[in-house]
Amino acid sequence: MSDKKVYLKPNVVLEPLYDRWYAWSHLISPATAAMNTIGRHLTIMDSYLDDPAIHAEAVLNPKMKGGPFMDFNGGRVAEVSALKEDILKRQHRTIEFAKACKELDRILAAEGKGFGLEPLYEKVPDILKGYVELCYDRNNNADYRFFESLLYKSEFYNKEAQSIALWITNNDHRPFCLSTPRLDEPDVLHLNIPFDHPGIDAISRMKRTARPLSEIKAIFGITPEQEALFDTFFTETPPPAYKRYTGDKIRMRYFGHACILVETKDVSILVDPLISYYGYESSIDHFSDADLPDVIDYVLITHNHQDHILFETLLPLRHKIRNLIVPRTCSGKLEDPDLKLMFNNIGFDNVVAVDPMETIEFVDTTITGLPFTGEHCDMSILTKSCFLVQISGFKLLFLADSRIVESALYKLIHNQIGDVDVLFLGMECDGAPLTWLYGPLLTKKITRDQDSSRRLAGSDCPKGMALVNIFHPKEAYVYAMGMEPWLEFISSIVYTDESNPIIQSNKLVKECEAKGIIAERLYGEKELLYNRKEALVAEEQ
């Protein structure tokens, strides 16, 4: 089989790992990776080693889904202990770095009293010196910012911690992945390669283009012991032929969650890629990577959360993406890492960062970044953007997980962009508390009431209708709800008819319909075709 040309099977998972934990965006930036190592990974491992039975019980409790509990049924203690010791050994400098960040927070809280900060540079922990700038906010609170680009050039960007696990999935359902490390399994092949390794592009191309198995083995350096399992990931059966869209309309395809593909015969735009697999029996119809074009002109990233930046999807698509559009930041804030830097350092060399109200123009299409409020627990996060996509006068507005906290902002935006034709809005309106995502980055403990009041929440019905009433769409679609079964492993969300986000989105759909607006909560897959407005005007003339 080694000399035969083969394809990568469509249900092979390319799972990115960091220290054998599922890799998401806060595990790339050196500062957030360090804080998550001590504040999430080691904390969960210590808890598990202290009492595995509590974790086994919690995992079975639906109310605890998505919590900091390992899913090993109380077993594999020796392997977890060995992984912990390995992390402590390999990441000792990273751990020192994280502890120093917390120590600097304490120093500034105690001694940053509004006077000049220059004398305090002497007290900055040695491991941080040169990487931080001390500063005050406008309320005289002392803080610091990183020179993040220097951190990527330092020992603290540890590419050796990155790896890829290859395995075959036969269904859409997977356990929650952020609380349980990936230990050795007989059907999982671990490749100790960084995320910028060219082999990732090579093997991903093999989903559509066959090549000799011997060549891909050589690229990855597959050993004789790995060959038998590695061979199972390939087939001589070609994939379904991709049919490029050549129509005169604008085609919208919903792939699940916040992932939407907008196409014309000239351009393709993919928003927040999160693509399911195929090649097995699925409970619901859905598009997969077999339905993506060979070249994706623009990929739009709305914000830095793990259900909107999924490396498991993005890394295999890297070779197809001409332009990756991300919201701009250079704040240097620990809680707000720079997405352009992050993507550049994992092998994306075509990243464009946009400011709010900045427009990219090409052919008959424009992409405009828009301000985005809510869903970030009132943290000072700049790395977030809604997007207006306008094609031949037809306007699609992607509001992601926006929560309208001040209607005046969106009225000002409307003054600039006008009414839209189609609006997409996330309505996961309960949201996890602040500490679920940002907890490892905090130095001071907050109260439970404070934590509960600051949530990763999108719009409820009143807030969603406020946005509808501002932008006057002809069609309104609720998306980004985490409902699809292939989202559970990253979102931990399971709804019932009594779940508040379902109730709120149902109300919004009914209120929109009462106003004569086409409305629906998207689920699984959806395809819509739209006429170009300029083309219609030309025809009428």
N, C-alpha and C positions, 0 to 999 in steps of 0.2 A: 504493500500500500504506500510505502514511502515515496515512490517515484510517480505515483498516480496523482493527478490533479484533484484536489478535494475542496469542499466548501465548509465553512464553519456552520455548525448546526444553528438553527434560528433560536433555540432555547438554551444556548450556552450563556451563563451569567458571568460577566467579567466584574467581579466584586472588588472594589478598591478598599484596602485596609491600611490602618496606621497602628503600629504596635499590635496588630491582629484585631483591632477594633474597627468597626465600620467607619470608613473615612467620609466625613462631611466637611464643609468649608471651614469650620473653626479648627479643624485638625491640619490645615495647610499653613496658614499664617503662623509663624514661629511663636508669637506671643500667646495667641489664643490656644494653640496646640499645647504649649507648656502648661497653661492654666487648666485645660481640660484633662491633662495627664494626671495632675495631682487632685483636682477638684471633682473629677468624674470617674476616670478609669481606676486609679488606685483606691479611691474611696469606695467604689462599688466592690472591688476585689477584696478589700479589707473586711467589708461588711459580710460578703459571702463566706469568706474563710472563717469569720467569727461565728456565723450561724447559718449554714446552708439551708436548713429546714425552713427558716423564715422566708427565704427567697423562693423555695419550691412552693410554699403555700401562697405567697403573694402573686406569683405568676398565674396561678389558677383562678385568681379573683379578678373578674372583669373590671372592677372598679380600680384595680391597681395597674391596668394595662398601660404601658408606656412609662411606668415607674422605674426606679433604679434597682431592678431586681434581675439577677442572672437566671437564665432559663436552662439550667442543667439538671433539674429535678433533684437538686440536693447532692448530686454526684460530681465526679471529675475534680475533686478538691485538690489532688496532687498536681494535676495539670494547671489549674488556676494558680496555685502557689508557685509553680515553676515559671509561669508567664509573668507573674508579679515580680519575681526575683530577676528575671531577664530584663524587664522594663527598668527596674531600679538600677541595674548595672549599666545598661546601654544609655539610659536617659538621665544619668546622674547630673550632668551639667544642665540639662533642660529643667530638671526638678529644682536645682539650685536657682535657676533663672526665675521660675515661678514663685518660689519663696521670696526672692529678692523683690519681686513686684509688689507682693503684699507688704513687705517690710518698708518699701518706699512709700506706699500709701500711708502707713502708720507714721512714718517720719514727717510727711507733709501735713498730716492731720494735726500732729502735735506741735510742729514748729513753723508751719507756714501761716503766719499770723498777719499777713498783709504787708510786711516789710519786704525789702529786696530779697530775692531768692538766691542770688549768686553765692552767698556763704554756704547755702545748703548743698551745693554741688559736691562739696567735700564729704558729705554724709551719704551721698548716693552709694548703694552697695557696689562694690568693685565690678561685679559681673554685669551691671547695667551701665556703667560709665561709658559715655560716647554714644549710647543708643537712645538716650532720653533727653528731652528738653523740659525743664521745669517751667511752670506757668501758673497764672491765676485766671479764674473765670471772672466775669464782671461782678460777681458777688463776693469777690475776695477769697474764694475757696482755692487752695493750692492743689495743683494737679500736675500731671506730666503727660507728654506725648512721645511716641516712638518715632525714630527715623526708620520706618518699617523696611525701606529698601535695603538698608544696611543689615537688618536682621536676616534677610534672605541670603546675604553673602557671608553670614557668620556660621559658627558651629551649631547655632540653635535652629537652623533650618536643616533638619536631619532627614535627608532623603532615604537613608538606610532603614528608617522606620516604615517606609512605604512599601507595600507589596500588593500583589493581585492574586485573588483566589478564583480559579476557574471551576465551574461545576454546571450541571444540567438541571434545570427546573422543569417539572412536569405539571405545574399548576400555578394559579395566580396568587396563592396564599403562602405567606412566609411569616415566621415569628418576628416580633418587634426586634430591631437590630441594634439599637443604640445602647442597650444595657448589657449585652452579652458579647464577649469576645469570640472570635472565630478560632476554635481549637482544631487540631488535626482530625480529619474525617476520611474514611477510605475512598469516598467518591469526590473529594475536593483536592485539586492540585494547587499548591501554593507556589507562586513564582516570586522570588525576592528581587523585584525590579521596581524602580521608581515610576511615578505616574507619567513622566516625560519620555519613557522608553519607546523607541520607534517600533518595537514589536507590537505595541498596542494598536497602532495604526495598521500595521501589516496584517494582523489577525482579524481586525475589524473589516478590512476590505474583503476578506475571504467570505463574508456573508453573501457577496454578490459575484465576486471574481475568484475563480478557482486558481490554485497554485499547488505545486508539489508539496506534499507533506514534509518531505525532507528539508525544504527551504525554511519553513516556519519553525521546525525543530531547531535548525541551526541558529536562527535569529534569537530564540529564547535560550539556547544552550540546554535543551532537554536532555537529561541523563537517561541511561538505559533503564534505570529503576522507575523513571517517570513516564516512559514511552507508552506503556500499556494503557494507562489512564488518559494520557494526552490524546492518543489515537481515537478515543471514544467521542471526542468533541467534534469530529469531522465526519462528513458524508460525501459520497459521490453524487448524490441527488441534487440537482440544481434548484435554487429557490424559485418561487413564482416570478415571472418576468414583471419588472416594474414598468408601469405605463405612465409616462410623463404627461402632466396635464397640458393640453394644447388648446383649450377652449378660449372663448372671448370674454368669459365672465371672471369674476373674482370668486375663488373657491375657498371656503373655510372648512377645515376638518378639525374636530375636537378629538384629542387622543386620551383624554382623562385628566382629572385634576385641573391644573392651570396650563396644560400643554395644548396649544392651538397652532395649527399650520395654516397660514394664509398664502395662497398661490394665485398667480396668473401665469399665462404662457411665457412671461418674461422674467418673473421674479418669484422667489420663495422666501417666506419669513416664518420662523418657528419661535414661539414664545414659551419660555420656561420648560425646556425639554424634560419630559419624564415619560419614557416609552415602555410599554409592556412587551412581553415576548409572545411568540406563537410557536406552533408545532406540537400542540397538545390540546386536549379538550378544555374549553373555557366555559364558565357559567354565563358569561355575557359576551356579546359581540364587541370587538374593539379593534381599532387600528393598531399596527405595530410598526417596527422599523422597515418592514417590507413595503409600507405605504409612504415612506419618506423618499424625496427625490435624491438623485445621485449627488447633487450639489445643493447645499442650503446656503442661500445668499446671505441671509442675516438671521442670527440667533439672538433673541432679546432676553435678558435676565432682569427680572423686576426687583428682586431683593435677595439678601444673603441669609436665607433660611433653607434647611436641608430638604424641604419638599419643593423647592424652586431651583436649587442648584444640586442636581443629583449626578455625581461623577460616574455612577454606574451607567447612566445614559450618555453623558457628555463625552467621556473619554472614547468610547467606541465611535462617536459621531465626529470626533475632532478632525479626521481627514476629509470630511465632507463640508466643513463649515468655512465659508469665505470670510465672514465678518462676525465677530462675537461682540455684541453691544451690552455694556454694563453701566450701571449708575456710577458716577465719578465720586471719589472721595480721596482726600490726602490729609485727613484729620490727624492721623497718627494715634488715634484713640484705641485703647485696647479692645473695647467693645465693638469697634467699627473698622475691621480690617479692609484693606484696599483690594477690591476684586480684580482690577487690572493687573496688579502685581501678582496676585495669587494665580490667576490663569496663565500669565506669562511664565511663571515658574513651574507649571505642570505641563508645559509643552504647547500652549496656545500662543501663536505668534501674530495673531490677527485681531487683537482685542482693541476695541474703541470705547473709551469712557465718555459718557455724555452728562452734561449738566441739566438741571431742570430748565425747560423751555428751549433747549437746544435742539435743532432740527438737522437731520441727515437727509439729503435730497439725491434722488437718482431716478432716471427714466421718468415715469409719470407718477412716482411714489415718493412719499416723505414719511420719515419716522421721527416723532418728536417725544423727547423725555418730558414727563410732567411731575410736579410735586406729588408726594405720597405721604399721607399721614395715617397714624394708627398702626396697630398690630405689632408694635415694637416696644411695648411695656413702658412707654415714656422715656426710653433711653435716648441719648443723643446720637442717633444713627442717621448718617447722611447717605449711606449706600442703599438707596431705595428709589425706585422710579416707576411710575405708571408710563404707559406708552400709547400715543395716538398714531395709528397707521392710516395713512390716507392714500388711496389709489384711485387715480382718475376722478377725484372729487368725492369718492365714497369713503366715509370715516368709520373706522373701528377703534373703539376706546377700551383698552385693557387696564382696568383699575386694580387688578390683583386683589390683595387683602386690605384695600383701603377702608378706613373707618373715618367717617366724616366727623372730626372733632371741632371744626370751625367752618361753617358753611361759606363764610366770606371768601376763604381761599379758593374753593371750587367755583364760586361765582366769578372771581377774578380770572381763573383759568378759562371759564366759559367765554368771558369777554374776548379772550385771545383766539380760541379755537372754534367757537360757535357750537351749534347743535351737532350731534353725532348721529350716525345711522344705526350703529350697533354698539351696545355697551355690555361688557363682561365684568362681573363683580363677584368677588369672594364673600361668602356669608358664613364662615365658620365663626360665629359670633360669641361663642363661649371662650374658646382659646385656653391654652395652658397658662399657668401663672409664670411670672417673671423668672423664677429660679429654675424652671424646667429647662430653659435654654441658656439663660445668662448666668445662672447660679455660680458656676466655676469661676466667673470673672469678677465676682463681688468680693470685697474685703470685709466689709461690715455686714453682719447678719441683719436681716430685716424681719419684722414681725410677720406672723401668718396673715394678719389682716392687710398689711401693706402688700405682701406678695400676692394675695388674692385680688387686690384692687388693680393690680398692674398686669394686664394679660395680653397674650398673643392673639388678640381677637379682631376679627373683621367686622363687617356691618351687620346689624340686625335689620328688621324690616323698616322701622322709621328712618334710620340712617341711610339705608339703601334707597328708599323712596325719595329721600332728600336729594340724592345724587341723580336719580332718574328725573326728578322735577327740574333740576338745574340743566342737565344736558339734553333733555327731550329726545331720547332715542326712539327710533321706530321699532327696534327690537331690543330686548334686555335678557341677558342670560346669566344665571347664577352658575359659577364654576368654582374651582379651587376648594372644593369641600372635603377632599380626602376620602370620598365615598367608595371609590372603586377598590375591589379586593386587592389589586396589586399595589395599593398605597398603604395598606395596614402596616407593613413592615417598617415604614419610615414615619408614619403619622400616628399610629396606634389608635386611630379613630374607628369606632364602630357605632353607627347610628341606629336608632329605632324611630318609629313614627312619632314617639313622644319626645324625642331629642329636640332641644330648643332651636338649634340651627335648621332642622327640618321644618319645624313649625314656623319659624321666622321667614324662611325662604319660600314656603308655601304661601304665606300671606303676601309676600312681595309679588309673586307670580300672579296671584289673584287681583291685587290692586293694579298691577300693570295692565292686565287683560281688561279690567273695568275701564281703563283709560284708552283702550283701543291699541295698546302696545303689545306686540307679539312677545311672549315671555315663556321661559322654560328653565328648569334646573337641569343642567346637563349631567349625563351619566353614561359611562361606557364609551359611546361614539356618537358623532353627529356630523353630517355634511350639509352645507348650505351653499348655494350659488347666488351671487349678487351681480346686478348689472353695473357697469361703470357709468357714472353720471355724465361725464364729459362725452362719452360715446353716445349716450341717449340724446343729449342735447344736439349733437352733430346730426343724428338720424332725423330728429324733429325738424331741423333746419333744412 
